[in-house]
């Protein structure tokens, strides 16, 4: 899949996020990369060779103490190659991008894995 088509799918998903999550888009960057680095895999708790579709990097909203205590912007990284490899059909790819984005934005709002699953964002 061409990168611009992948980005269009991401943009469609972003435009259709639930309101409780889309409010984060003003402060959280959405970044598309080919694959995670070793460091990103390590931060996510995954081992090299495991599949990672997305990662939240930053400070969860409930943990922020002031606007000035963060040096980098919050962001969600989507890993295009893993998503395309595991979800070659456009419909399945779109569904997984939505799942990955909602999951990672859940982390921005301070949700742990149980809360993310409970809300249907897993």
N, C-alpha and C positions, 0 to 999 in steps of 0.2 A: 504494500500500500504506500502510496506517495505521502510524504510528510504533510503536504498541504491538505490532503483529504483527511488524514488523521486529525489535524488541527481543527478542521471543520466539524468533525464528530465531537471533539472536545468542546468546541464553542456551542454546539447544539445542546449538549448535556448541561453545560453551565447555564444556559438560558432557561433550562427547564428544572433547575434544582428547587427543592422545597424552600419556601420563604425563610424558615428558621435557619437554613444553611446558607442561602444566597446572600444574606446580610454580611457574611464574612468576606465576600469577594471585593469589597472596598479596601480591605487591609491585607488580605492574603494573596500572594502571587501564585499563579498556576503556571508551572514550568513543565515543558515536555523535554525529556532526554532519552537518548537511545537505550542506555543501560545504567544500572547503579554502579557506583565505584565500590571498592572494597570497604572504604570508610563508611559509606552510606549503608552497606549491608551490615556492617558491625553495629552502627548506631541503631539499626532497626531490630537487632537481635537475631538476625538471620546469618547463616553460614554461607560462604562462597559456594555457588552452585544452586542454592535455593532460589526460587522465583519470587521476585518482588515487583509488584505492579505499581506501587505508589508509596510515598513517604511524606509525612508532615515534618517540617523543620521549623523550629521557632519556639515561642513561649505560649503555652496554652492560655487562653483568655483569663480564666480564673487565677492564674499565677502572675499576671502582670500587676506590677505595683505602681508604675508610672510610665508615661509615654517615652521617657528618656532612658530607661534602663535596658534597652535592647539595641544591639549594634547592627544586626541584620534584620531584614524584613521577614515576617512569617511567610512560609511558602509550602505549597503542595507540589511535589515532583511526581509526574507520571512517567513510567518507563515504557516507551513505545514498543521496543522490540519484544519484550515479554508479553505485552498485551496483544500485539499482532500475532505472535507465534501461537499463543494459547487460544486466541479467539479470532480465527481467520474470517468468519462471517461477519458482515457489517452489523447485523442485528445483535449478535452476541457480543461483539466488540463494544458497541454502544452501551449495552447493559452493564458490561464489566467496568467500563470507564466511569459510568454513573456510580456503581457500587464502590469503586476505588475512591472516587472524589468524595462521596458522602462519608465514607469511612474516615478518610484523612481529615476532612473538615470537622468531623466529630471530635477528633483529637484536639483540633484548634479550640473547640468549645470546652475542652477539659474532660471529655468523656473517656472512660477506660473501655477496654474490649467488651466487657459485659454490658455496659450501658449502650455502646454502639450496636451491639447485637439486639438488645432489647428494643431499641428504637427502629430496628430494621435497616440499619445503615451498614450491615456487614455483607 
